[in-house]
């Protein structure tokens, strides 16, 4: 079965997306270490950590959007 150009592009995009959502072995190890460390946090410490992580993710998103040339009004 031959795919159309549009279907081929979509299939390639899906394959790329799958690669982007995988984590490396090193990242997997760091995640395990982090998971073990946060088990020891109190509810208040967890709240503070999660709030800070969310803030940092928002900053990262803004940096990526800036690198992609998305104007501030489009954010």
BELVEN-V227727 format. One line per field, one symbol per residue. ss: DSSP state (~ for helix, > for strand, _ for the rest). psi: psi as a letter, one per 30 degrees, with the letter a starting at -180 (. if undefined). burial: # if it has 24 or more other ideal C-beta (glycine too) atoms within 12 Angstrom, else .. A space follows every 50 residues. Layout:
BEGIN
ss->???
psi->???
burial->???
END
This chain:
BEGIN
ss->____~~~~~~~~~~~~~~~~____~~~~~~~~~~~~~~____~~~~~~~~ ~~~~~~~~~~~~~~~~~____~~~_
psi->kkkleeeeeeeeeeeeeeeffllleeeeeeeeeeeeefffkleeeeeeee eeeeeeeeeeeeeeeeefgkkeff.
burial->.................................................. .........................
END
